[in-house]
Amino acid sequence: MRTMTQQHDNKLKVDIYIPLDACTCVWDDFMNRMFEVLTPYMKKIDYKTKNLNSEEARKLNLHGNCVVIDGKMKFNASYLLKKELPNLLKEKNLI
């Protein structure tokens, strides 16, 4: 039997960077489009919403709304994420 930590560690890490200190009108459409792609895989991913205006985002050299997978792969368009997400999940043996 796996522990909660092991289950959590086996998921694909998805960080969604948006300007949390800005009006929702700046990022709500982006979030809606990204969640349309992510929703079918919610049990296989571990996602967090993070502030685009943060030191962490600056270290990743992010300049706009963005989804970062496993701290490396960056997606700023939902169609690109939709194309690659199944492949990334297969690489981790999650699908």
C-alpha positions, 0 to 999 in steps of 0.5 A: 500500500502506498502512502499519501507522500508516495502517491503525491510524488508519483504525480506530474508537477504542474505550476501555473504562474499568473499575476496573483496581485493583478485583476482577475480579468488579466488571467482568468481566460488563461486559467480557463483554457489551461484547466480545460486541458488539465481537468481530464488528468487531475488525478495524475497531476499535482498542480499549484497556482503561483505568482508570476510576480515572484522571485521563483518566477524570475529565476525561471525567466517567466514573463507572462502567464505560463504553465511549468511542468516538473520545473522545466518545460514551459507552456504559454498556450493551451494548445501546446500543453494539450499536445504534450501533456499526454506524452509527459504523462506517458513518460512518467508511466501515469497513463 
